Amino acid sequence: MMNHYDIVIIGGGPAGLSAAIYGARARLKTLVIYKGVIGGMAETTREIVNYPGYGQTTGPQLMQDFKKHAEDFGAEFLNDEVMEVDFSLDEKLIKTKKGKELTAKAVIIASGCKPRLLNIPGETKLRGSGVAYCATCDAEFFEDEDVVVIGSGDQAIEEGMYITKFANMVTTIVLHDDGILDCNKLSAEKAFNNEKMNFVWNSTIEEVLGKENVEGVKIKNIKTGESSELTCQGVFFFVGMIPSTGFLHDSGVEMDQKGYIPVNELMETNIEGVYAVGDNRVKYLRQIVSAAGDGATAAVAAERYIEEFNDFKANVLESDKPVILSFFNPIVAGSLTFNTVLEKVVSDSGSKYKIVKVDISRKKMLAKQYGVKETPFSIVLNKDTVIKQLNCLMDSENLNAQLQDNISAVRDCPAKES
């Protein structure tokens, strides 16, 4: 049985939950589909002290507050996994692992990303108890303690230097020979000059040690094969992040080589009515506060898109008269003048047509859908069938003749069901 929604949000992290709050508050039927537990990566953060209004809280508690806020406004939640989407239709189709099929007028992709794991013993068990993946989020919790950093790229070295602001010592485990890092030269030079940065070369990590909290790591020298243990209270893994966008392959959504989604200032993707927010989009800062802002922006943009969607359906696709879509640009005088001529011709002909004016500066997606490159531009529609493109001359007689021809064309053309 198909379930219909105004907005379906894929992902239950801070970006998705924020979008749910705004969507549901706008009285839109809103569904959040989340996999596993609510909160995404924020749920694994043991302490948060930089979210506005919360002096100190935990990731799970903050995310539960987000969820309750959304539920209080009427948002629905579904614990499931999205396996397939079809964004080619006006009503987007979403299929889940548990066999549900849902449609939505707008979709907000908030599936986030996940750290690339080494899958070594202790890594998953001690995640949130000394194992971390974000220095900005967790570095201050290791004040005057010893920390190990895994990785030697830009992120690992720059984040490692940030951690030195708090930690007693930061030891970086590097696969390469002495002095060789994968980061840029400037960061490498700064790291080598940082008295709190230490390096273990030609080595990899075999295990994170500890029962309830991190107590150390087991290191293996890849040249000698010897293993040793190093005492520490925290381990930061910086071996890359993976956006959770695999389900979007073949969906038509544009992604970069790493799988992140580029968007504009409204969080719009390249597909009308589809938005991307939070860590799965191309962005500068990946934090709870910035994710929440993304979600709010997308939900408001989606609300306005849905209003236009409903208006277009009622005034164009369900019109009992043939419709003239007249595209204009308010800064192009000629397109405004043409609308005046068009209105007079239609009125004089007995109002056999309905005119729907479209400002291309506001409705760019609709203009793109009908291939509008310059104005004035007008087409005649019967339901969702394009009958003809008008020659937009400032000539009443010529325009009237074109419209009279179209009346017979509309009669001969069977209307499609929308």
HUPEFEN-V662867 format. One record per residue. RES is the residue in one small letter. PHI is phi in whole degrees, -180 to 180 (NA if undefined). OMEGA is omega in degrees with one decimal (* if undefined). Layout:
RES&PHI&OMEGA  RES&PHI&OMEGA
This chain:
m&NA&-176.8  m&-77&175.4  n&-110&-174.6  h&-110&-179.6  y&-134&170.1  d&-77&-179.8  i&-128&168.2  v&-112&179.7  i&-108&-178.3  i&-98&-179.2  g&125&-176.0  g&-115&174.1  g&-86&-177.3  p&-60&179.0  a&-68&179.9  g&-65&-179.2  l&-68&176.6  s&-63&176.9  a&-62&179.5  a&-65&177.9  i&-60&-177.7  y&-70&179.7  g&-66&-178.3  a&-67&179.3  r&-64&177.5  a&-82&179.2  r&65&174.0  l&-95&177.4  k&-70&-167.7  t&-122&178.2  l&-126&172.9  v&-109&174.3  i&-102&-178.6  y&-131&-179.1  k&-106&178.2  g&79&-178.3  v&-112&177.4  i&-67&172.4  g&118&-179.0  g&60&-179.1  m&-67&179.1  a&-63&-178.6  e&-66&-177.2  t&-90&-177.7  t&-85&-171.7  r&-77&-179.2  e&-151&179.6  i&-126&-179.5  v&-128&-176.2  n&-121&175.3  y&-93&-174.4  p&-53&176.8  g&92&179.0  y&-117&179.1  g&-61&178.7  q&-160&177.5  t&-156&176.0  t&-109&177.1  g&-57&179.7  p&-58&-179.1  q&-67&179.9  l&-63&-179.4  m&-69&174.9  q&-66&175.9  d&-64&176.3  f&-59&-176.2  k&-62&-179.6  k&-62&178.0  h&-59&179.2  a&-66&179.2  e&-63&179.8  d&-61&177.3  f&-89&175.6  g&108&178.2  a&-66&177.3  e&-103&-178.4  f&-131&178.7  l&-133&177.2  n&-86&-174.1  d&-163&179.7  e&-127&177.7  v&-77&-178.0  m&-107&-174.2  e&-153&176.7  v&-134&173.1  d&-133&-177.7  f&-100&-175.9  s&-80&-177.7  l&-101&176.5  d&-61&175.0  e&-95&-176.1  k&-68&-178.1  l&-109&177.9  i&-126&177.4  k&-116&-175.3  t&-112&-178.9  k&-63&-179.2  k&-86&173.0  g&90&179.4  k&-83&174.1  e&-121&-174.9  l&-128&172.3  t&-122&-179.8  a&-149&174.4  k&-73&177.8  a&-139&178.9  v&-126&176.0  i&-114&-178.4  i&-89&-178.4  a&-131&-172.7  s&-77&173.8  g&70&175.1  c&-145&-177.5  k&-133&178.7  p&-67&172.3  r&-72&-175.3  l&-95&172.4  l&-89&179.4  n&56&176.5  i&-95&179.3  p&-56&176.9  g&91&-175.5  e&-65&-179.4  t&-73&-177.4  k&-59&-174.3  l&-103&176.5  r&-64&-176.2  g&87&177.9  s&-124&-178.7  g&124&174.1  v&-88&-175.7  a&-142&-176.9  y&-133&-176.5  c&-142&-178.2  a&-67&179.9  t&-60&-178.3  c&-76&-163.8  d&-123&-172.8  a&-58&-174.3  e&-68&179.3  f&-82&179.2  f&-115&179.0  e&-56&176.9  d&62&177.3  e&-112&179.6  d&-97&-174.4  v&-128&174.6  v&-111&176.3  v&-114&178.3  i&-107&179.7  g&125&-179.5  s&-140&176.4  g&-82&-179.2  d&-55&-177.5  q&-62&-176.6  a&-61&-176.0  i&-72&-179.6  e&-68&177.0  e&-68&177.5  g&-61&178.1  m&-67&176.4  y&-64&-178.7  i&-64&-179.7  t&-64&176.3  k&-65&-175.4  f&-118&-172.4  a&-77&175.1  n&-74&-179.9  m&-151&176.8  v&-118&179.6  t&-106&-178.0  t&-102&179.0  i&-92&-173.0  v&-123&179.8  l&-71&-169.3  h&-87&177.2  d&-66&-178.3  d&-49&175.2  g&90&-177.1  i&-104&175.7  l&-121&-180.0  d&-91&-176.7  c&-87&177.2  n&-69&-172.5  k&-63&-178.3  l&-65&178.8  s&-65&179.3  a&-62&-179.2  e&-64&179.0  k&-65&-178.9  a&-66&-179.8  f&-65&-180.0  n&-91&-179.2  n&-87&-175.7  e&-65&-179.7  k&-93&179.1  m&-101&177.7  n&-124&-176.6  f&-130&172.2  v&-116&-171.6  w&-91&176.6  n&52&-172.7  s&-139&174.7  t&-137&-179.3  i&-100&-178.1  e&-102&-174.4  e&-162&170.3  v&-97&-173.9  l&-98&177.1  g&143&180.0  k&-91&179.6  e&-110&176.7  n&-135&178.9  v&-62&177.9  e&-120&179.9  g&170&176.9  v&-136&174.5  k&-104&-174.0  i&-114&177.1  k&-120&174.3  n&-81&-173.4  i&-74&178.3  k&-92&-178.0  t&-95&-176.9  g&80&-178.3  e&-78&177.6  s&-111&178.1  s&-147&179.1  e&-115&179.5  l&-127&179.5  t&-75&175.9  c&-160&179.7  q&-112&179.1  g&-149&176.5  v&-132&178.1  f&-106&178.8  f&-99&176.6  f&-129&179.7  v&-113&174.5  g&112&175.2  m&-118&179.9  i&-123&177.5  p&-66&-178.1  s&-87&-176.0  t&-122&-178.4  g&-59&-178.0  f&-70&-177.8  l&-92&178.0  h&-60&-177.1  d&73&179.0  s&-88&-175.4  g&94&178.4  v&-72&-179.7  e&-71&177.3  m&-136&176.5  d&-84&-175.0  q&-63&-179.6  k&-90&-179.6  g&100&176.4  y&-82&-173.0  i&-104&174.5  p&-77&179.0  v&-137&174.2  n&-97&-175.7  e&-67&177.0  l&-95&-177.0  m&69&179.9  e&-79&171.3  t&-84&177.9  n&-76&-180.0  i&-109&-178.1  e&-60&177.9  g&84&178.7  v&-120&-174.9  y&-123&176.8  a&-132&-175.3  v&-139&174.3  g&79&-170.1  d&-70&-179.0  n&-85&178.4  r&-104&174.9  v&-69&-177.7  k&-161&-177.5  y&-88&-173.3  l&-117&177.8  r&-110&-179.7  q&-138&-179.2  i&-60&-176.4  v&-65&179.6  s&-74&176.3  a&-64&178.9  a&-62&177.0  g&-62&176.2  d&-56&-176.7  g&-62&178.9  a&-62&179.9  t&-60&-178.0  a&-63&-178.1  a&-65&177.8  v&-67&177.3  a&-64&178.8  a&-65&177.9  e&-59&-179.3  r&-69&176.9  y&-62&-179.0  i&-66&175.5  e&-59&178.3  e&-67&178.4  f&-60&-179.3  n&-65&179.2  d&-65&179.6  f&-64&-179.9  k&-63&-177.0  a&-71&-173.0  n&-92&-178.1  v&-118&-173.2  l&-68&-178.8  e&-109&-179.2  s&-69&177.6  d&-85&175.3  k&-121&169.3  p&-62&-173.1  v&-114&170.9  i&-101&173.6  l&-86&-177.4  s&-111&-178.9  f&-85&-180.0  f&-140&174.9  n&-124&-175.0  p&-62&179.0  i&-99&176.3  v&-108&-174.1  a&-59&-178.0  g&-61&-178.9  s&-72&176.7  l&-71&178.5  t&-64&-179.9  f&-61&178.9  n&-62&177.7  t&-64&177.6  v&-64&-178.5  l&-61&-179.7  e&-60&-179.6  k&-67&-180.0  v&-62&-179.5  v&-65&178.7  s&-64&-179.5  d&-68&-178.5  s&-84&179.6  g&95&176.4  s&55&176.8  k&-78&179.0  y&-119&167.1  k&-106&177.7  i&-100&173.9  v&-119&-178.3  k&-87&-177.8  v&-127&177.0  d&-83&-174.6  i&-69&177.4  s&-74&179.0  r&-106&-175.2  k&-117&-174.8  k&-69&-179.4  m&-64&-180.0  l&-67&177.2  a&-62&178.7  k&-65&-178.7  q&-59&-177.5  y&-102&173.0  g&70&-179.1  v&-79&179.3  k&-113&176.9  e&-151&-178.7  t&-118&2.1  p&-72&179.4  f&-148&-177.4  s&-136&175.0  i&-131&177.1  v&-104&-179.5  l&-117&166.4  n&-117&-168.9  k&60&179.2  d&-107&179.8  t&-102&176.5  v&-79&-179.9  i&-86&-175.7  k&-166&168.1  q&-96&-178.0  l&-80&170.3  n&-84&-169.5  c&-81&177.1  l&-91&176.7  m&-83&-175.1  d&-128&-174.6  s&-60&-177.5  e&-66&179.7  n&-63&-178.8  l&-66&178.5  n&-63&179.3  a&-64&177.9  q&-62&-178.1  l&-72&176.8  q&-65&176.1  d&-62&-176.5  n&-71&179.3  i&-59&179.2  s&-68&179.2  a&-66&179.3  v&-66&179.0  r&-62&-177.3  d&-83&-174.6  c&-100&178.1  p&-67&-179.5  a&-73&174.7  k&-81&172.8  e&-81&-179.4  s&-90&*
